[in-house]
Amino acid sequence: MVFLSEILSFIKLITEKIDLTPQDIREVSVQPFQIQKEDFNYGEGVLIKAKLNDRNSGTTVCQVSRMLWIGREEPEIPENPITVTMYQPIFPRHNSNRVELTEAIKNIRFKISNTSPVNINLNADLIVRKANQKTSDFRQLKAIINGEGFCLSAISDKEFAIEQILISNEDFKDIAEGPANADERRCEIYFSIHSSENIPLLELNKSDRIDKKSIAFYLGIDPPGQSIFKNAEQWDAPDEGKRSKYEGDRAAGFTFVLNVGHSAYKFMEEYSNEVKQYYIKEEMLKQAYAIAVGEGVFKGSAEDFENLLKGDSIPPHESFLAFEEIIGRALNEIAGQ
């Protein structure tokens, strides 16, 4: 079957039944043809395509195509003719992409631009996935747009907009209950487009991924660079009084260690995951400020206590209460973000 096509319309030139035996070569000739004005527009591209279909099933065995241009030279194709632009969404916290369960990421927008001279048929996917880049653990958690097909005209744009994505306990429970480190808590809003047809002029085959964009967020934990801890580990010590501790130094990196054997942690486990995450957050703050104060760094909620804690004659109980207030202020600041 050989035909001329423009988008969804086509003109059939020939249809011929042939029988092919193993190692057989068959030539098919097409008689000269004319392009009529009423069928196609001046200056536009037209595709000539030859397909070999199985006579019984109707499936396409192979095909080849070439682009013709009516009344003009073949246009110059940009280096990246089809691109995706990502817009920054609205996170629950200002200047942070940490997200807690039951919160929502709002105003998700992507724009697809076609700077080529041809109309193209595309499929779009928008998912939320776990994205541990160290272990290549990319696992879909939630599908928002699944293989939506559309035609994008030459020299045009199309936007996809989602009002919000809810980070629900149903979809993200496994991530929230996993290790409390940035690698394991990293997720992505992942948008990609694929060609739904062969586009010879753009050197694209059907199902080729054309472009993609992703927006990272971290479930229940601060992103890298916003937390002093490089890693987080668990420690089962029921007879130990410490709820948590830290290991390492600034040169090698600090590790937060949570005592999952402590009675306070076991008590929290009986409640919701939000309560447990709040407990872990409080313990991480304690250890982070212990490191900072120990190194003489007084920032954030610790600024007002620098002179007091650096004093030579501060009573032990005042030092203890000052540190408690530092943590309390930090928790209030987080809650207000």
N, C-alpha and C positions, 0 to 999 in steps of 0.2 A: 504494500500500500504506500503510495507516494502522494503527499498533499501539501498545499500551501496553507499556512495558518496565521491568524492575527488574533492574539488572546484566545478567546473561546470559539470563534468562528473559523471555519476552514473550507477550502475548496479541494475536492478530491480530484487528482489528476489521473491516476490509474490504480486499479486493483487487479492483481494477477495471482492465480493459484499456481503454486509450484511444488514439486516433490523433490526433496533433497535426500540423497543417499550419503552414507559416510564418505568423507574426503571429496565430496562433490563441490564444484564451484559453478555458480550460475550468475550470468550477467543479465540485468534488467535495464532496458532502455526506456527513456521517457521521450515522447515526441515533443517537438518545440511547442511552447505555449506562450500566451500573451497575458499580461496583467491588465485587467480592465479597471478603468477609473471608478466605476461604481462599486467595485469590490474592495478596493484599498485606497487609503489616503496618500496623497503626495507627500514625500519627505519622511514617511514612517518606515519602520523595519518590518519585514515579513519573513517568516521562517519556512523553509522548505525542509520537509522531514520525510525520511524513508523508514518504514517499520516492517519488521518480519514478525508476524503473529502465528502462534500455533493454531492450526485449523480446528482442532477438537476443543481445546480449552479457551481459546481466544486470548491467552496471555501473550505479552510481548516477549519475544525471544531476544531480539536485539534491535537497535535503531541508530540512525545517524542523522544529523541535521546541519543545515547551513543557513546563515542569515543573508537575506537580500535586502537592498535598500532602494527605494523607489525615488528616482529623480535626484539623488544626492550621493556623495561619496560616503564611504563608511565612516561614522563619527568616531572621534577619539574617546576612548574609555578612560575614566579616572582610575588612579591606582587602587583606591578602595571605594568602589561605586556605591556600595550598600553598607551603611554603618548604623550602629545603635548608640544613642546618647542617653546617659543616665542622669537623673536629677536627684539631688539630695532629699531624702524623705524627712519627715518630722519624727524624731525619737522622743520617748517619754521624758528624757533628761537633756537639759541644755549642755552642749559640748561633750556629750558622751553617747556611745552607742551600746551601753549596757541596757538590757531589757529584762524585766522580771516576768514571771508567769502571770497571766491574766491581763497584762498590759498590751498595748497595741502600737504598731508602727504605722504612721499615717502618711497620706499624700505620696503614694508610690507612683512614679511616672517614668516612662521610657519613651524615647522618640526614635523611630526608624526613618532614615533618610535614603532616598534613591537618587543619586546624582548621575545615573546612567541614562542613555537615550531610549531605553526599552522598558516596557511594562514587565513586571515580574510577579510570579505567584510564590508566596511564602507561607511558612508555618511558624507560629510563635508559641513558645512555652515560657511560663512563669511559675517557678516553684520556690519553696523554702527548703533548704537542705542543711544537714550537718556538714561542716567543711573543715575537717582536721587535715591541714596541709602537710603536716609531718608524716602522717601515716596514710595519706591519700584516702581517708575515710570520707567519701562524699556520698551521703545517704539522704534520699528524699524524705522529708518530714511532712510536707503539705503541698498539694498542687493547687495553683490558683488559675492558671490558663494552661490548657492541655492541647497542644497541637492545633491551635486555631488557625484556619486558613484564610488568606485574603490576597487580593491583588493590589500591588503598589505601583501606581502609574509612574512613568518616566518623570524625572525632575520633580519629585514630590515627597512629602513627609506624612507619617502617620504616628499618632501618639496612642500609647496604652496607659491608662490611669486607673489605679485601684485606690479607693477611699482609705482603706486600712487593712492591715493584716493582724489578726488577733493571735497573740502567743498563748495558746490554750494549753491547759494541763494535759488534755487528751493527746495532742500532737507532740508535745515537748517534754513529757514526763521523764522519759529515759535520759534525756540530756540533763535535765535539772537534777536528777538523782545520781548522775555520774560524777567522776572526779572533778573537783573544783579547781581546774586550771584552764588557762586561756585556750590551749589547743583543743581540749575536749568540749569546751563550751562555745567554740566558734561556730556560728551559723551564717548562712548567706541567703539573701533574696537574689535568686539567679534567673536572669532573663536571657533567652537565646532565640535566634531565628535560623531557619533552615530553608533551603530551596525546595519547593514542592514539584519542580520540573527541571529538565535539562535546559540550560541557558548557554548555548555555545559561544555567543558573543562575549559573555562574561566569564567563560571557561568554568562554568558551574555545572555540576551534575545533580541529579535528583537526590535529595536528602543531605546534601553537603551543608555543614554548619557554616554560616556566613559570618556571624558576629555574635558576641555575647557580652554581657555586663553583669557584675555582681555587687551587692551591697552587704558588707559584713556587719554582724552584730554579735554580742556576747550575752549568753543567757545567765543572769544572776551573778555576773562577775565583771570586774573592770577589765577593759581591753589592755593588751600589752602597752606599756608606756604610761598607763594610768595607775598601775599597781606596782609596789616595790618588789613583789614576789615573782620570781621566775617560774617556780613550780609550786604545786600543792600536793601534799601526801597525807595519808591517814596513819594513825598510830593507836593501837589497841592496848591501853594500859589502864585497866579498871582500878588498880591500887595507887595510881599516880594522882596527886592533887591538881596538877596542871591540866587545864582544859585544852590548852594548845601551847605551841612553842614555835620557835623558828630555828633554822639551821643555815649554815653557810656564812658568807661575808659578801661585801659589796663587789669584790674582785671576781669571785666565782658565781655570785648570784645567791639570793636568799630563797629558801624554801619554807613555805608555811606548812606546819604539821598539826593536824587536828586529832585530838584524842577521842576516838570514837568509842572507847571503852569507858569513858567518864560517865558517871550517873546523870549529869546534866544533859549530855548529848542523848543518852538513851531515853530520857524523859521527853526531849524534844521530838524524838522519832515517832512518838505516839500521836503527835499532832500533825497538822497539814504540812505539806512541803514548803509553803511560804514561811511558816514558823521556823522550820529547820534551817532554811536559807538565811533568815534573819539572824539566827544564832551563829551560823558560820561567819556571816558578815561581821558581826560584833567581835568575834574572836580574831578575825583577820585584822581588824582595825587595832585591836589591842597590841598585837605583835608588830604591826607596821609602825605604830607610834613608839613602841618600846625600842625599835631599831633607830628611829629618827632621833628621839630624845637621847638615847645612848651615844649617838654620834654628834650631839650638839646641834641638831637641825630642828628648829622650832618654826613650823609653818602651819597654815590652816588654823584649826582650833587650838593648837598648842602655842600660838604666838603670844597670847596674853599671860602665859605661865612661865615664860623664859626666865625672867628675873627671879621668880620664886624658886623654881626648880634648880637654878644654878647657884642659889644661895648656900652659904656654908653652914648655917645653923637652922635650916628648916626641920621642924619636927617630923618624924616618920609618918605620923598619921596625916599631917597636912600634905605631905608628898603623895600619899596614897589617895587622898580625897581629890587632890588636884588632877591626878592621872585619871581618876574616874570621871571627872568633869570633862576632861579633854575628849574621852571616848563618847560621853553623852552628847557633847556638842557636835561631834563628827556625825553621829547617828542622826541627829536632828537635821543637820545640813543635807545629808543624803536623802532623808525623807521629804525634804522640801524642794528637791531638784525636779 
